[in-house]
């Protein structure tokens, strides 16, 4: 999967990310990854569920990956949870 088909979730409203996911599939993407870290994880889950349940037919969750990433802060290294939700066309 190319990085072009990745939606990075941050602090914008959920519907902005849902629109980005729907647009990726409308433009012919076979898979779209939704990625988030820290407090944005719940927004990423909401994005995937809203896109699947309200806007996309024939799309399913392929894979959900969770991990912990170490980031550098002013106070030293800090662990941050991350999630990647991969959606794909149903085969």
N, CA, C and O of each residue as an XYZ file, in Angstrom:
364
protein
N       0.856     -1.176      0.000
C       0.000      0.000      0.000
C       0.896      1.232      0.000
O       1.885      1.288      0.731
N       0.552      2.202     -0.810
C       1.363      3.419     -0.869
C       0.908      4.409      0.188
O      -0.215      4.333      0.685
N       1.797      5.344      0.527
C       1.462      6.349      1.533
C       0.365      7.290      1.057
O      -0.252      7.982      1.868
N       0.114      7.323     -0.253
C      -0.946      8.175     -0.781
C      -2.302      7.751     -0.239
O      -3.230      8.559     -0.180
N      -2.422      6.491      0.156
C      -3.699      5.966      0.633
C      -3.752      5.898      2.152
O      -4.423      5.036      2.718
N      -3.046      6.806      2.807
C      -3.033      6.853      4.269
C      -3.667      8.155      4.741
O      -3.337      9.236      4.252
N      -4.579      8.034      5.697
C      -5.210      9.206      6.301
C      -4.675      9.299      7.724
O      -4.892      8.400      8.537
N      -3.978     10.385      8.019
C      -3.438     10.610      9.368
C      -4.449     11.421     10.163
O      -4.811     12.531      9.774
N      -4.901     10.861     11.280
C      -5.940     11.481     12.097
C      -5.288     12.329     13.186
O      -4.385     11.880     13.893
N      -5.770     13.567     13.302
C      -5.269     14.487     14.314
C      -6.413     15.106     15.093
O      -7.258     14.393     15.633
N      -6.445     16.435     15.154
C      -7.415     17.128     16.004
C      -8.596     17.740     15.268
O      -9.419     18.413     15.889
N      -8.701     17.524     13.960
C      -9.830     18.076     13.213
C     -11.099     17.277     13.517
O     -11.026     16.200     14.109
N     -12.259     17.800     13.115
C     -13.502     17.038     13.314
C     -13.475     15.704     12.554
O     -12.882     15.601     11.480
N     -14.124     14.693     13.126
C     -14.121     13.341     12.561
C     -14.578     13.340     11.106
O     -14.017     12.609     10.290
N     -15.579     14.140     10.767
C     -16.120     14.102      9.404
C     -15.083     14.530      8.367
O     -15.182     14.113      7.213
N     -14.104     15.337      8.730
C     -13.024     15.692      7.799
C     -12.257     14.440      7.384
O     -11.907     14.281      6.215
N     -11.998     13.560      8.338
C     -11.244     12.339      8.064
C     -12.109     11.317      7.333
O     -11.617     10.595      6.466
N     -13.398     11.254      7.677
C     -14.318     10.363      6.968
C     -14.354     10.752      5.489
O     -14.283      9.888      4.615
N     -14.462     12.044      5.213
C     -14.472     12.525      3.832
C     -13.176     12.138      3.115
O     -13.213     11.751      1.947
N     -12.050     12.236      3.790
C     -10.767     11.866      3.189
C     -10.737     10.377      2.829
O     -10.245     10.010      1.762
N     -11.260      9.521      3.708
C     -11.303      8.077      3.445
C     -12.214      7.780      2.263
O     -11.838      7.035      1.357
N     -13.416      8.362      2.271
C     -14.371      8.133      1.185
C     -13.784      8.615     -0.145
O     -13.952      7.959     -1.173
N     -13.101      9.750     -0.124
C     -12.481     10.296     -1.338
C     -11.410      9.349     -1.872
O     -11.319      9.143     -3.082
N     -10.601      8.772     -0.989
C      -9.570      7.823     -1.427
C     -10.196      6.650     -2.176
O      -9.716      6.268     -3.244
N     -11.265      6.076     -1.623
C     -11.918      4.945     -2.293
C     -12.597      5.399     -3.587
O     -12.589      4.663     -4.573
N     -13.173      6.580     -3.599
C     -13.809      7.106     -4.812
C     -12.794      7.313     -5.927
O     -13.131      7.207     -7.106
N     -11.548      7.611     -5.556
C     -10.488      7.820     -6.544
C      -9.828      6.512     -6.975
O      -8.816      6.530     -7.676
N     -10.393      5.382     -6.562
C      -9.916      4.089     -7.053
C      -8.964      3.331     -6.152
O      -8.397      2.326     -6.579
N      -8.768      3.774     -4.920
C      -7.869      3.063     -4.002
C      -8.476      1.708     -3.628
O      -9.680      1.602     -3.399
N      -7.631      0.674     -3.568
C      -8.087     -0.649     -3.140
C      -8.050     -0.782     -1.624
O      -8.849     -1.506     -1.030
N      -7.103     -0.065     -1.003
C      -6.955     -0.077      0.450
C      -6.693      1.335      0.933
O      -6.061      2.135      0.243
N      -7.190      1.635      2.135
C      -6.915      2.920      2.775
C      -6.557      2.628      4.227
O      -7.267      1.894      4.914
N      -5.445      3.212      4.693
C      -5.026      3.057      6.083
C      -5.377      4.325      6.848
O      -5.150      5.436      6.367
N      -5.929      4.152      8.035
C      -6.232      5.267      8.932
C      -5.255      5.138     10.093
O      -5.262      4.132     10.801
N      -4.408      6.155     10.294
C      -3.388      6.098     11.335
C      -3.592      7.213     12.351
O      -3.986      8.326     12.001
N      -3.316      6.898     13.613
C      -3.421      7.912     14.679
C      -2.523      7.516     15.836
O      -2.152      6.354     15.998
N      -2.184      8.526     16.639
C      -1.391      8.295     17.855
C      -2.049      9.000     19.032
O      -2.739     10.007     18.868
N      -1.823      8.459     20.207
C      -2.250      9.109     21.446
C      -3.737      9.360     21.535
O      -4.550      8.465     21.304
N      -4.083     10.601     21.877
C      -5.489     10.954     22.108
C      -6.334     10.911     20.842
O      -7.562     10.907     20.929
N      -5.707     10.879     19.666
C      -6.451     10.848     18.408
C      -6.922      9.439     18.045
O      -7.644      9.269     17.063
N      -6.525      8.426     18.822
C      -6.899      7.045     18.498
C      -8.416      6.871     18.466
O      -8.937      6.231     17.552
N      -9.130      7.424     19.439
C     -10.593      7.263     19.454
C     -11.215      7.941     18.235
O     -12.225      7.468     17.713
N     -10.625      9.037     17.780
C     -11.119      9.724     16.589
C     -10.890      8.860     15.338
O     -11.705      8.874     14.416
N      -9.786      8.113     15.311
C      -9.498      7.215     14.188
C     -10.507      6.067     14.143
O     -10.980      5.693     13.070
N     -10.832      5.515     15.301
C     -11.829      4.438     15.375
C     -13.186      4.974     14.910
O     -13.877      4.313     14.135
N     -13.569      6.157     15.374
C     -14.824      6.772     14.938
C     -14.828      6.976     13.425
O     -15.836      6.726     12.763
N     -13.699      7.433     12.878
C     -13.588      7.652     11.437
C     -13.859      6.361     10.670
O     -14.642      6.356      9.720
N     -13.221      5.279     11.074
C     -13.402      3.988     10.395
C     -14.847      3.512     10.500
O     -15.428      3.072      9.508
N     -15.426      3.595     11.688
C     -16.794      3.093     11.883
C     -17.823      3.915     11.112
O     -18.736      3.355     10.505
N     -17.682      5.230     11.133
C     -18.628      6.082     10.401
C     -18.496      5.842      8.903
O     -19.504      5.736      8.203
N     -17.266      5.754      8.404
C     -17.054      5.506      6.970
C     -17.660      4.167      6.562
O     -18.326      4.082      5.531
N     -17.440      3.127      7.354
C     -17.957      1.792      7.020
C     -19.473      1.711      7.130
O     -20.126      1.127      6.265
N     -20.035      2.285      8.177
C     -21.460      2.103      8.446
C     -22.370      3.064      7.701
O     -23.530      2.735      7.450
N     -21.875      4.246      7.341
C     -22.741      5.241      6.726
C     -22.443      5.538      5.265
O     -23.349      5.897      4.514
N     -21.188      5.396      4.850
C     -20.806      5.911      3.535
C     -20.299      4.881      2.548
O     -20.463      5.069      1.342
N     -19.691      3.803      3.007
C     -19.032      2.880      2.084
C     -19.728      1.527      2.050
O     -19.963      0.916      3.092
N     -20.058      1.060      0.845
C     -20.583     -0.290      0.673
C     -19.477     -1.135      0.040
O     -18.709     -0.640     -0.785
N     -19.398     -2.406      0.426
C     -18.409     -3.299     -0.149
C     -17.008     -3.080      0.392
O     -16.034     -3.533     -0.209
N     -16.893     -2.393      1.516
C     -15.594     -2.148      2.154
C     -15.607     -2.853      3.512
O     -16.628     -2.876      4.199
N     -14.478     -3.420      3.885
C     -14.377     -4.121      5.155
C     -13.059     -3.785      5.842
O     -12.146     -3.245      5.217
N     -12.964     -4.107      7.132
C     -11.701     -3.926      7.852
C     -10.799     -5.097      7.502
O     -11.162     -6.256      7.700
N      -9.630     -4.787      6.986
C      -8.662     -5.831      6.653
C      -7.793     -6.167      7.855
O      -7.547     -7.334      8.159
N      -7.334     -5.118      8.531
C      -6.370     -5.331      9.597
C      -6.383     -4.144     10.550
O      -6.602     -3.003     10.141
N      -6.147     -4.428     11.818
C      -5.985     -3.375     12.822
C      -4.684     -3.667     13.555
O      -4.527     -4.723     14.167
N      -3.751     -2.715     13.487
C      -2.459     -2.880     14.143
C      -2.328     -1.838     15.252
O      -2.642     -0.663     15.058
N      -1.866     -2.281     16.399
C      -1.589     -1.353     17.497
C      -0.113     -1.469     17.845
O       0.496     -2.527     17.683
N       0.448     -0.378     18.321
C       1.854     -0.404     18.719
C       2.120      0.742     19.685
O       1.255      1.577     19.949
N       3.332      0.756     20.200
C       3.798      1.850     21.050
C       5.017      2.457     20.383
O       5.969      1.753     20.046
N       4.984      3.760     20.197
C       6.104      4.460     19.579
C       6.768      5.333     20.628
O       6.099      5.917     21.480
N       8.085      5.416     20.561
C       8.821      6.277     21.484
C       9.117      7.593     20.774
O       9.746      7.607     19.716
N       8.663      8.692     21.357
C       8.924      9.999     20.766
C       9.767     10.826     21.722
O       9.727     10.634     22.938
N      10.524     11.742     21.155
C      11.363     12.620     21.969
C      10.571     13.872     22.353
O       9.968     14.522     21.499
N      10.580     14.196     23.628
C       9.942     15.423     24.110
C      11.006     16.229     24.850
O      12.131     15.766     25.038
N      10.639     17.430     25.262
C      11.569     18.265     26.028
C      11.981     17.571     27.323
O      13.086     17.779     27.823
N      11.088     16.748     27.860
C      11.369     16.044     29.103
C      12.026     14.688     28.896
O      12.156     13.914     29.843
N      12.442     14.391     27.664
C      13.075     13.105     27.369
C      12.143     12.202     26.581
O      11.070     12.638     26.164
N      12.532     10.953     26.370
C      11.701     10.037     25.590
C      10.382      9.705     26.289
O      10.314      9.613     27.514
N       9.334      9.529     25.472
C       8.006      9.234     26.012
C       7.332      8.208     25.099
O       7.453      8.291     23.876
N       6.632      7.256     25.679
C       5.913      6.255     24.894
C       4.525      6.763     24.543
O       3.814      7.311     25.386
N       4.147      6.567     23.266
C       2.834      6.983     22.793
C       2.199      5.808     22.058
O       2.837      5.191     21.205
N       0.957      5.500     22.380
C       0.240      4.431     21.693
C      -0.119      4.885     20.287
O      -0.345      6.069     20.040
N      -0.170      3.914     19.359
C      -0.591      4.236     17.990
C      -1.459      3.109     17.451
O      -1.407      1.975     17.927
N      -2.262      3.452     16.440
C      -3.150      2.481     15.808
C      -3.145      2.712     14.308
O      -3.027      3.845     13.841
N      -3.274      1.625     13.558
C      -3.446      1.691     12.111
C      -4.602      0.773     11.753
O      -4.561     -0.425     12.032
N      -5.627      1.333     11.139
C      -6.801      0.573     10.720
C      -6.784      0.546      9.199
O      -6.851      1.594      8.558
N      -6.693     -0.646      8.621
C      -6.640     -0.780      7.160
C      -8.002     -1.245      6.666
O      -8.507     -2.289      7.079
N      -8.587     -0.449      5.771
C      -9.860     -0.782      5.142
C      -9.586     -1.224      3.716
O      -8.671     -0.709      3.074
N     -10.373     -2.180      3.210
C     -10.176     -2.643      1.836
C     -11.494     -3.055      1.200
O     -12.487     -3.274      1.894
N     -11.498     -3.159     -0.142
C     -12.666     -3.657     -0.859
C     -12.879     -5.103     -0.472
O     -11.923     -5.873     -0.373
N     -14.122     -5.474     -0.253
C     -14.469     -6.855      0.079
C     -14.229     -7.722     -1.148
O     -14.603     -7.357     -2.263
N     -13.606     -8.868     -0.932
C     -13.282     -9.754     -2.072
C     -14.380    -10.766     -2.278
O     -14.293    -11.595     -3.184
